[in-house]
Amino acid sequence: MNYKEKLNHIKTFIFDVDGVLTDGRILLHPSGEQMRSMSVKDGMAIREAIKKGYLVAIISGGKSQGLIERFKHLKVNDVYLACDDKKDALSDLMHIHELDSQSILYMGDDINDWEIMKEVGLSTCPQDAVPEIKAIADYISHKNGGQGCVRDVIEQTLKVQGKWSN
């Protein structure tokens, strides 16, 4: 089954942060806080997906108060930060929401996403993901991390399912 056919079954979007919702760069503030830059277009698509009834979750190894505030603003309620084992976070999320793995789209960009990408119905990555992740992804976005790759997969899914706003 090609990735376009798999889009019909997606009900849940799960995203990594660094390298997916950001370009992978971290700016260090003199206070020691780590600052990231995210695309407002990705944020708009996340809010649209939530508004249309999709579950959107974050599973990331990163952590900062800025991330917590950003996801609260976007109304993303399932946020797993500082994850050493992303597969455990996926299991927890699937148990809480009684999710079928085939209904989950995951987007990651680096080797710590490899295991979780093998567990979901549709594994995706940004154009600038590492080669090991690109090799196992069902779909590679034409957009880089932090530059609209999240919007790309959400928009494609909602369009295929007839739920994208005109």
C-alpha positions in Angstrom: 0.0 0.0 0.0 1.5 3.4 -0.9 1.5 6.3 1.5 -1.4 8.1 -0.2 -3.7 5.1 0.5 -2.4 5.0 4.1 -3.4 8.7 4.6 -7.1 7.6 4.5 -6.6 5.7 7.8 -4.8 8.4 9.8 -6.6 9.7 12.9 -3.5 10.6 15.0 -0.5 12.7 14.3 2.7 12.3 16.4 5.6 14.6 15.9 9.2 14.8 17.2 10.3 18.4 17.9 14.0 19.0 17.1 14.6 18.5 13.4 10.8 18.2 12.6 9.0 21.1 14.2 12.3 23.0 14.3 15.2 23.1 11.9 17.3 21.3 14.5 19.2 24.3 15.7 19.2 25.3 19.4 20.0 28.8 20.4 21.5 29.2 23.8 20.4 32.2 25.8 22.9 33.6 28.3 20.5 32.4 31.1 21.1 28.8 29.8 17.6 28.5 28.3 17.5 26.7 25.0 15.6 28.5 22.4 14.1 27.1 19.2 12.3 28.5 16.2 9.1 26.9 14.8 7.0 27.6 11.7 3.7 29.3 12.2 2.4 27.4 9.2 3.1 24.1 11.0 1.3 25.5 14.0 -1.7 26.5 12.0 -2.0 23.0 10.5 -1.7 21.5 14.0 -4.6 23.7 15.2 -6.6 22.8 12.1 -6.1 19.1 12.7 -7.2 19.4 16.4 -10.2 21.4 15.4 -11.2 18.7 12.9 -11.0 16.0 15.7 -7.6 14.5 15.1 -5.4 13.6 18.0 -2.0 15.4 17.9 0.8 14.4 20.2 4.4 15.3 20.7 7.1 12.8 21.6 10.5 14.4 22.0 13.9 14.0 23.7 14.0 17.8 24.2 12.6 19.8 27.0 12.1 23.5 27.8 9.5 25.7 29.2 9.2 27.4 25.8 8.1 24.0 24.3 5.5 23.5 27.0 4.1 27.0 26.4 4.0 26.6 22.6 2.1 23.3 22.7 -0.3 24.6 25.3 -1.0 27.6 22.9 -1.6 25.1 20.1 -3.9 23.1 22.3 -1.8 19.9 22.1 -2.6 18.1 25.3 -0.5 14.9 24.8 3.1 16.1 25.2 5.9 13.8 26.1 9.2 15.6 26.6 12.6 14.5 27.8 11.9 11.0 26.5 14.8 8.6 26.7 12.6 5.8 25.1 10.1 7.2 22.6 8.6 3.7 22.2 7.5 3.7 25.9 5.8 7.1 25.3 4.1 5.7 22.2 2.8 2.7 24.2 1.5 5.0 26.9 -0.3 7.2 24.4 -1.8 4.2 22.5 -3.0 2.7 25.8 -4.6 6.0 27.1 -6.4 6.7 23.8 -7.0 3.1 22.7 -5.2 3.8 19.4 -4.7 1.4 16.6 -1.1 1.7 15.3 -2.3 1.7 11.7 -4.2 5.0 12.4 -1.0 6.8 13.5 1.2 9.0 11.4 4.6 9.7 13.0 7.2 12.2 11.8 10.8 11.9 13.0 14.2 12.9 11.6 17.0 11.1 13.5 18.0 7.7 14.7 16.2 8.0 18.0 13.0 8.0 16.0 13.8 4.7 14.2 12.1 2.3 16.6 8.9 4.3 16.9 8.7 4.7 13.1 8.6 0.9 12.7 5.5 0.7 15.0 3.1 3.1 13.3 0.9 2.9 10.2 2.6 5.7 8.4 6.2 6.8 9.1 7.2 10.1 7.6 10.2 12.4 7.8 11.4 15.9 6.7 13.6 16.2 3.5 16.7 16.8 5.7 16.3 13.8 7.9 19.3 11.5 8.4 19.8 8.7 5.8 18.8 5.9 8.1 15.4 7.5 8.7 14.8 8.3 5.1 15.5 4.7 4.3 12.6 3.5 6.4 10.1 6.3 5.9 6.9 5.7 4.0 7.0 9.3 2.9 9.7 11.9 2.8 8.4 15.5 2.8 9.7 17.9 0.2 10.0 20.4 3.1 12.9 20.5 5.7 12.4 20.3 9.4 11.0 23.6 10.9 10.1 24.8 7.4 6.6 23.3 6.8 7.1 19.5 6.8 4.5 19.1 9.5 2.0 21.2 7.5 2.8 19.1 4.5 1.7 15.8 6.1 -1.3 17.3 7.9 -2.6 19.1 4.8 -2.2 16.0 2.6 -4.0 13.8 5.2 -6.9 16.2 5.6 -7.2 16.8 1.9 -7.3 13.0 1.2 -10.0 12.7 3.8 -12.0 15.7 2.6 -11.5 17.7 5.8 -9.0 20.5 4.7 -10.5 24.0 4.9 -10.7 25.8 1.6 
